[in-house]
Amino acid sequence: MLLFSFSCFRALSGQAGRCHVTWAWTSDVIKKQKKMPKKKTGARKKAENRKEREKQTRANREHVDVAKHPCNFNMDCDKCQRKQKNRAFCYFCNAVQKLPVCAQCGKTKCMKASDCVIKHPGIHTTGMAMVGAVCDFCEAWVCHGRKCLSTHACACPLTDAECIECDRGVWDHGGRIFRCSFCHNFLCEDDQFEHQASCQVLQAETFKCVSCNRLGQHSCLRCKACYCDDHAKSKVFKQEKGKAPPCPKCGHETQETKDLSMSTRTLKFGRQAGADDDDDEDYGGASGYDAYWKNLAAGGGGQQGNYGEDEDYDEEEDDEEEEEEEEEDEDEEEEASESLAELKLDGTS
């Protein structure tokens, strides 16, 4: 409004052209303020769709059943006959298989009508004529199909597959890879049963929340910790609608403690006292730890005296055994000397 008033004042003084130019400038400012956002170009839409697909692929990677995926199939080597995970080369003898299996689609034969990068019209290809690449993550062949070659590397479920127990990856052992059914961490074939048997054990002696003394209603099976309703809420990890709150420490989805067979950590020092042992009833077990600690708590030294008496008794037994051995040696020497004397007498006679 100030510009327009000033321009009108200039127009009254005989400068009509200036008024026209000033009005045009103010109208451009108004148009810029009310301008609509630009439409997205085709390239921009494609880029955003690609980013969304990649994000969804990374999210779905955790929900893939690793045991049933083609890159984790069982394979028997044609040369050494050893069972192992699906691989491009045998883990034990480095032999190439006659019928490689695609790590993405699981096929062993490429048909005539397919999206092959290398065209083979009218011919069914098998063996090395079917493969197109080796995956760096799962160490398995990928067929020469365009879809498999372009999608497997991003969606490979064994990208970060490292055993939570032994820290071995796919290239470090020949067995298959699994996921724990409780904490969803990767496990090798050697440690899967042992880990899952002890997975539902809290790293605490009670079921209380790690931040307060209230009962922990939500448990994280990765951190092995419990959280109450207030401390389960996190400012870093957002809770999705209709799902359990994520762990405030690692972001893994928590579960209600009442739905799990959780147990607490128990620490047992020394050996357990054997109350049924007749031989060691005086000492409360094979090692005597029970009676020793009870004696210390009572402030008495009788048990220590018993230990000293036992040591003296053992020393006396050892001395007696040594004396008996010395007497036996002397008797043997006397018998040998007597027999020699008799032989000499017989010779002189």
C-alpha positions in Angstrom: 0.0 0.0 0.0 2.8 2.4 0.7 4.4 1.8 -2.7 1.1 2.2 -4.4 0.4 5.5 -2.6 3.8 6.8 -3.4 3.4 5.9 -7.0 0.0 7.7 -7.2 1.7 10.8 -5.7 4.3 10.6 -8.4 1.5 10.2 -11.0 -0.2 13.4 -9.8 3.1 15.3 -10.4 3.0 14.2 -14.1 5.1 10.9 -14.0 2.5 8.4 -15.2 5.0 6.0 -16.6 6.6 5.6 -13.1 3.2 4.8 -11.7 2.7 2.1 -14.2 6.1 0.5 -13.5 5.6 0.6 -9.8 2.2 -1.0 -10.0 3.6 -3.8 -12.1 6.3 -4.5 -9.5 3.8 -4.6 -6.6 1.6 -7.0 -8.5 4.5 -9.4 -9.1 5.1 -9.4 -5.3 1.5 -10.3 -4.7 1.7 -13.1 -7.3 4.8 -14.6 -5.8 3.1 -14.7 -2.4 0.1 -16.6 -3.8 2.1 -18.8 -6.1 1.3 -22.6 -5.9 4.0 -25.2 -5.4 5.6 -26.7 -8.5 4.4 -30.0 -9.8 6.8 -32.9 -9.3 8.5 -34.1 -12.4 8.6 -37.7 -13.5 12.2 -38.1 -12.5 11.4 -36.7 -9.0 8.4 -39.0 -8.6 10.5 -42.0 -9.6 13.3 -41.1 -7.2 10.9 -40.8 -4.3 9.2 -44.0 -5.1 12.5 -45.8 -5.3 13.5 -44.4 -1.8 10.2 -45.6 -0.4 10.7 -49.1 -1.9 14.2 -49.4 -0.5 13.0 -48.3 2.9 10.2 -50.9 2.8 12.7 -53.5 1.7 15.0 -52.8 4.6 12.0 -53.0 7.0 10.8 -56.3 5.6 14.2 -57.9 5.8 13.8 -58.5 9.5 10.5 -60.4 8.9 11.9 -62.8 6.3 11.9 -66.5 7.4 15.7 -67.1 7.1 15.4 -70.9 7.4 13.1 -71.1 4.3 14.9 -68.6 2.1 16.7 -70.0 -1.0 20.0 -68.4 0.0 19.9 -70.6 3.2 18.9 -73.9 1.6 20.6 -77.2 2.5 23.3 -78.3 0.0 25.1 -81.6 -0.3 28.5 -81.2 -2.1 28.8 -83.3 -5.3 32.5 -84.0 -4.5 32.9 -84.4 -0.7 29.2 -85.2 0.1 29.2 -82.9 3.1 26.0 -81.1 4.1 26.2 -77.3 4.3 24.5 -74.1 3.4 23.7 -73.1 -0.2 27.0 -71.8 -1.5 28.7 -70.9 -4.8 31.7 -73.0 -3.8 31.9 -75.8 -1.3 33.1 -74.6 2.1 35.3 -77.7 2.6 36.7 -78.6 -0.9 35.9 -75.4 -2.9 34.2 -77.5 -5.6 31.5 -76.0 -7.9 28.2 -77.7 -7.9 26.7 -79.2 -11.1 23.2 -77.7 -10.4 23.6 -74.3 -8.6 20.5 -72.9 -6.9 19.6 -69.2 -7.3 19.8 -67.4 -4.0 16.8 -65.2 -4.8 14.2 -67.3 -6.7 15.6 -70.8 -5.8 15.5 -72.2 -9.3 18.0 -74.6 -10.9 16.9 -74.3 -14.5 16.2 -71.1 -16.5 13.3 -71.5 -18.9 13.0 -70.1 -22.4 10.6 -67.2 -21.6 12.2 -65.2 -18.8 13.7 -61.8 -18.2 17.3 -63.0 -18.7 20.1 -60.6 -19.1 21.8 -63.1 -21.4 19.2 -64.2 -24.0 18.9 -67.9 -24.9 15.9 -68.3 -27.1 14.5 -71.9 -27.3 17.1 -73.3 -24.9 16.8 -74.3 -21.2 20.0 -73.4 -19.4 21.3 -75.1 -16.3 24.6 -75.1 -14.4 27.1 -72.3 -15.0 25.1 -71.1 -18.0 22.3 -70.1 -15.7 24.2 -68.1 -13.1 25.0 -64.4 -13.3 26.7 -63.3 -10.1 27.8 -64.3 -6.6 26.2 -62.5 -3.6 28.8 -61.1 -1.2 26.6 -61.5 1.8 25.2 -65.1 1.5 28.0 -66.4 -0.7 25.5 -68.1 -3.1 24.9 -67.9 -6.8 22.3 -65.5 -8.3 20.7 -66.4 -11.6 21.1 -64.2 -14.7 17.5 -63.0 -14.4 17.2 -59.2 -14.5 14.9 -59.1 -11.4 17.1 -61.4 -9.3 20.3 -59.5 -10.2 18.7 -56.1 -9.4 16.9 -56.9 -6.2 18.8 -59.7 -4.3 21.7 -57.6 -3.1 19.4 -55.1 -1.4 17.0 -57.7 0.0 19.4 -60.4 1.0 18.4 -61.5 4.5 21.9 -62.5 5.5 23.4 -59.0 5.0 24.4 -58.6 8.6 24.2 -62.2 9.6 26.6 -62.7 12.5 26.0 -65.2 15.2 25.2 -63.5 18.5 27.0 -66.3 20.5 30.3 -67.0 18.6 30.5 -63.8 16.3 30.9 -65.9 13.2 29.6 -64.8 9.8 28.5 -66.7 6.7 32.1 -66.8 5.5 33.5 -68.1 8.8 31.6 -71.4 9.0 29.9 -73.8 6.7 26.5 -74.3 8.4 23.2 -72.5 8.0 22.0 -69.3 9.7 18.9 -69.1 11.9 17.1 -66.5 14.0 16.3 -66.9 17.6 12.5 -67.2 18.1 12.7 -64.9 21.2 15.2 -62.1 20.6 15.3 -62.5 16.8 19.1 -62.4 16.7 21.1 -64.4 14.2 22.4 -67.8 15.3 24.7 -70.3 13.6 23.8 -74.0 13.3 26.1 -74.9 16.2 24.7 -72.5 18.8 21.0 -72.3 18.0 19.6 -74.8 20.5 21.9 -73.8 23.4 21.1 -70.1 22.9 17.4 -70.5 22.7 17.4 -72.7 25.9 18.8 -69.8 27.9 17.4 -66.8 26.0 14.5 -66.0 28.4 16.7 -65.3 31.4 16.8 -61.7 32.7 20.1 -60.1 33.6 18.7 -59.3 37.0 17.7 -61.1 40.2 14.1 -59.7 40.2 11.4 -58.7 37.8 11.6 -55.1 38.8 12.0 -52.2 36.3 15.6 -51.3 35.7 14.8 -47.6 36.4 12.6 -47.9 39.5 11.3 -50.5 42.0 8.0 -51.1 40.3 7.2 -54.4 38.6 8.4 -54.5 35.0 5.4 -55.2 32.8 7.3 -55.0 29.5 10.4 -57.1 28.8 13.0 -56.7 26.1 14.5 -60.1 25.1 17.5 -58.5 23.5 18.6 -56.4 26.5 17.2 -59.0 29.0 15.6 -56.2 31.0 12.1 -55.2 32.3 10.4 -51.8 32.2 7.3 -50.5 33.8 4.6 -48.6 31.9 6.2 -45.2 32.5 9.8 -46.1 31.6 8.8 -48.2 28.6 8.0 -44.9 26.8 10.9 -43.6 24.8 11.6 -40.2 23.2 14.0 -41.7 20.7 12.0 -44.7 19.4 8.4 -44.0 18.4 5.7 -46.4 19.2 3.7 -47.5 16.2 -0.1 -47.7 16.5 -1.4 -51.1 17.6 2.1 -52.4 18.6 3.9 -52.9 21.8 6.2 -50.1 22.9 9.9 -50.4 21.7 12.7 -50.9 24.1 14.1 -47.5 25.2 17.6 -48.9 25.0 17.8 -50.8 21.7 14.5 -50.1 20.0 13.5 -53.8 19.7 9.8 -54.5 20.2 9.0 -55.4 23.8 6.6 -58.1 25.0 4.5 -58.4 28.1 6.3 -60.2 30.8 3.2 -62.2 31.8 3.1 -63.8 28.3 6.7 -65.1 28.5 8.4 -67.8 30.5 10.9 -65.4 31.9 13.3 -66.4 34.7 15.7 -64.4 36.7 19.5 -64.8 37.1 20.7 -66.9 40.0 24.2 -67.0 41.2 25.6 -70.0 43.2 29.0 -69.7 44.7 31.0 -72.9 45.5 29.7 -76.4 45.5 26.2 -77.3 46.7 26.1 -79.0 50.1 25.3 -82.7 49.9 22.9 -83.3 52.9 22.4 -87.0 51.9 26.1 -87.9 51.8 26.9 -90.1 54.9 30.7 -89.8 54.5 30.8 -86.0 54.6 27.9 -85.3 57.0 30.3 -83.6 59.4 31.4 -81.1 56.8 28.1 -80.5 55.0 29.2 -81.7 51.6 32.1 -83.0 49.6 34.1 -79.7 49.9 33.0 -78.6 53.3 32.0 -75.1 52.2 28.7 -75.2 54.1 30.1 -76.0 57.5 33.0 -73.6 56.9 30.8 -70.5 56.2 28.4 -71.5 59.1 31.4 -71.7 61.4 32.7 -68.3 60.4 29.2 -66.8 60.8 29.0 -68.3 64.3 32.4 -67.1 65.2 33.8 -70.5 66.2 37.0 -72.2 65.3 36.0 -75.8 65.9 35.8 -76.6 62.3 39.3 -75.2 61.7 40.5 -77.4 64.6 39.0 -80.4 62.9 40.8 -79.6 59.7 44.1 -79.3 61.6 43.5 -82.7 63.4 42.8 -84.3 60.0 46.0 -83.0 58.6 48.0 -84.3 61.6 46.3 -87.7 61.3 47.2 -87.9 57.6 50.9 -87.0 58.4 51.0 -89.8 61.0 49.6 -92.3 58.6 52.2 -91.3 56.0 55.0 -91.8 58.6 53.7 -95.2 59.5 53.6 -96.3 55.9 57.2 -95.1 55.3 58.4 -97.0 58.4 56.7 -100.2 57.2 58.2 -99.9 53.8 61.7 -99.4 55.3 61.2 -102.6 57.5 60.1 -104.6 54.4 63.2 -103.5 52.5 65.5 -104.5 55.4 63.9 -107.9 55.7 64.4 -108.5 52.0 68.1 -107.5 52.2 68.6 -109.9 55.2 67.0 -112.8 53.2 69.2 -112.1 50.2 72.4 -112.1 52.4 71.4 -115.4 54.1 70.8 -117.1 50.7 74.2 -115.9 49.4 75.9 -117.3 52.6 74.3 -120.7 52.1 75.5 -120.8 48.5 79.1 -120.1 49.6 79.0 -122.8 52.2 77.8 -125.3 49.6 80.6 -124.4 47.3 83.3 -124.9 49.8 82.0 -128.3 51.0 
